Amino acid sequence: MHDGSVDALDRDSLREEGEFRLTSPMPKYYQVKERIARQIAQEIWMPGMLIPSEAELGQEFQVSRITIRRAISDLIHEGKLYTIQGKGTFVARPKLPERFVHRAFGIYEDLRRQGVSLHTQIVRQQLIPATPEIASRLGLSAGEEVMDLVRVRSVEDEKLLVSTTHIPRALCPDLHTIDLSSTSLYHVLQTRYGLKIARGVRSLEAVAAGQWEARQLDIALGSPLLLLDSIAYLADGRAFEYSRTFHRGDRARVEVEFTPSQDEW
C-alpha cells in the first residue's frame, strides 16, 4: 500500500493531455471521471494515495463540487476509489478477476498466468465423514470419508478469499498428508493421482459475510462477498471435487468468456 497524498505535480498532470474541455458534448462529471480514471490506470495515482479534496478538484477542473462528487461516486461504485470516514478518498487496488470460462482450472494457476503472487494459508486439512450435502454433491453415501481442505488466499498480505474443498478419499487416499500451501491442488491431483478435469459446473451468487467468513478474511460482519460454488467431474462422469469459495466483493470481479453458437448470431 502506498501512503501519501497526490501532490501538486500529480494534480498538474491531470491537464497534460490538454485543457479540460468545457465545450465538450460529454457531461462534465463524465469528463472528470475519465480523466481521474486515466490517472489511476497509468499509475500516476497509485493504490493507497489520498486524492485531492472535492474543493481542490473542483478548482482544478473549474466545475462545481456537485460535479466532482458525481464523478467520485461513480469511481467508488466501479471500485477505483474508496473512502475512509474522516480521512478522505483514496485510490483502490485493482480488483483481481475470477474468470468464468469453458475450461476449469485452479485459481493458483490462473493468477500465476497473470503474474500475481498468491500466498496460501492452510486453515484445515483433514479427513472427515461426508455430510449429506457434501455426499449429494460428490455422488457419495453420507459418512464416506472425504478430505476437508480450508485455505485462505492472500496477495501482498491482503486476504482475498477463503475456500473449502472436499475430495473423496477413495480417489486420492493420502492427499490429506500432502503440503498444499505452495502448489496447485489441481496439479497434484493430475500428476500424483491421474485425476484430470473433464468438465465443471460453477454457480455464483452475492452473499453477506457471516461470522466464519468475516473471521477468516479479517473483514466486517456483513461485508459483501461473491460465493463461487464449483463441482469438477472426471471423464467417466464421477464428481471428484466440490468447493465453495468466498471472494471479497470489494476486491474481485467476474469475467465471462464465451463462444456464441450459430443460433446466437
N, C-alpha and C positions, 0 to 999 in steps of 0.2 A: 504494500500500500504506500503510495506517495503522499507525504504530508506537505502542507503548504497551500498557498492560495495562488490564483492566477495574477501575475504581476502586470505592470503597465505594458511591458513589451509584448506579453501574450495577448493582452486586450487589443493592442495596436494591430496585431496580426489578423484580427477579425476583418480588417479592411484591406489586407494585402491583395486580394483578388479583385479590387475595385470598390468604389464607394457604394454604400447601401443605396439601392435604387428605390427611392420613394415613389417614382413614377411607374414601377413595375406593375403589371396587372395582377401579380400574385399578392395575396393578403400579406400585410406587413408582418403579422405574427409568424406566418409560414417562412418568410424570408429570414427572420431572426432565428427560427428553429433550425432551418437548413444550414445557416452559417455556423451556429454553435455545434450542430451535429458533425459538420465537416472538421471543426477544430478537434473534436473528440476522435473521429475516425483517423485523422492524420497524426494523432497522439501529440498534438501541440498542447492540448489539455489532457493531462494524464489521469488515470484512475486514482481517486482519493483526493484530488485537488478541490479546494474550495473555489467555486466560481464567483465572479463579481456579484454584488447585490443587485436587486431589481432596479434600484435608483441608478447605479453605475451603468448597468447595461442599457437602461433607458436613455441615459445621456450619450453613451457610445453610438447607439443606433438612432437617436433623436426620435424616439417613439414613446408612447405612454407606458406607464407601469402595468396597465391592464394588458397591453400587447405583449410585454415581456412575460407577464405572469402566464398568459395563454401558451406562449412558446415553451416555457419551462415546464408547465403542466403536461404538455404533450410529450416532452422528452422524458419526464419522470414516468409517464404511462408506458413509454416504449422501453424503459429500463436503462436509459442512457445517463440519467441523473437520479439522485436520491436526496432526500432532505433529512436533517437531524434537527429536531426542535431546539431552538435556542442557539444553534450554531451556524446554520445556513444550508446551502445546496452544494452538493459535491458530485464529481464525476464518478459514475459507477464503473465497476469492472465489466468487461464484455461477458455476455451470457454464453455458456457452453451448450452447444446443440446436442440433442438426442435425436439421431436420425431414425425415422420410421421407414424402413426400407424393405424391399423384397427379400433380400438376404438377411440372415440373422448372424450377429456376431456380438462379442462381449464389449463392454464399454472400455475395458483396458486397451484392447486393440484399436478401437475406434479413435480414442483420444490420442493414442500413440501416433496414429497416422496424421493427426492434426498438429503434432509437435507439442502436445500438452503433457507435462509430467504429472502422473497421478500417484498419490500415496494411498495405500490400503492399510486400514487397521482392522484386524480380525477381532471382532467382539465375541463371537461364539463359533465353535466348530466342534460338533459332537454328533453322536448317533442318538436318535430318538424314535419312538414308535409313531407312525404316521397318524395324525388326527383324521377324522372323517373328511374334512375339507381337503387336506393335503392328499389323502388317498384318492379322492374322487378326481382331483386334477391330474394325478400321475397314473391313474388306472390301476391302483393297488387296492389291497384289502386293508381296512383300518387296523393299525397295530404293526404292520410290516415296517421294518427298520428303514429309515432314510437318514441321509446326512443333513444336518441342520447347520447352515452356514450363514452368519450375520457379519456383514462387512460395512464399514464406513469409509467412503472415498473422499479424499481431500485434494485440493490443488492450492499450493502455496499456503499451507496450514489453515486453509479455509474449508470447513466441512461442507460438502455439496450434496451428498446423497447417502442414504443408508439402504442396503438391500438384504433381503432374507431369501436364501436359496435352499431348495430341497431336492435331493437326488436319491433315487433308490439305491440302497446299499448293494443289492444283488448285481447291479451293473458295474459298480466300482467299489469293491469290498473295503479297501484301505484308504480311500480318498480322505477320510476324516483325519488321517495321520500326516498328510502332506502339507507343507507350508505354502499357503496360497497368498501370502502377503506381498509377494513381489513377482508374481507371474499370472498370466491369464488363466482363468479357470477353464475356458474352452480349449486352450492349448493343451492343458494337462489331460482333459477328457479325450481329446483326439489322439495325442501322441502316446499316452500311457495305456488308455483303455480302448482305443479304436472307436470311440463314440463320436460320430460326426453328424451335425445338424442337417436334416433333410428339409425341414420346414419349421416355422414357428408361428405362434399366434400371440399377438400383443393387443392389449387394450390400455387406454389412457383415460384418466379422469382427474379432475381437480378436487382436492380434499384439503381439510384443515389439519394442522399438526396436532396430534394427541400428545399425552404426556410422554409416551415412549419415544416418539419421533422427535419431539422437542428436546428431550434429554440427549439423544444420540447426536443430534445436529447442532446443539448449542443455540437453539433459536427459541423465540417466544411461543408459548402455547397458543394455538390457533393460527399460526403463520401459514400462508398459502403453500401448498405442496402439489406436485404432479405425481400421481401414483401410476406407475407402469407395471401392469401385470403381464407376465410372459410365460408361455409354455413352449418348450422345444421338443421336437419329435425326431426319432430316427427314421431311416428309410422304410423300415418294416411297420411303421405306424405307432410304435411304442413311445409314450411320453417319457423323457428321461431327465427333464429339468423343469422345475416350477419356481419362479422367482417373483417377488414383489419388491419394487424399488421406489423409494420416496425421494424425489428430486426437489430441492429447494426451488420454490416458484419464482423467487427473485433472482435466481442465478442459472436458470435453464430456459431453453426454448425448444420447441419441437419442429423438426424439418421433415417433410414428407417427400419421398422420392417415388415416382410412379411412371409407368409406361401405359399410355392410353391405348385401348383396343380400337379396332377399326370402327366399331359402333359409336365410339365417343367423339369421333371427328365429324 
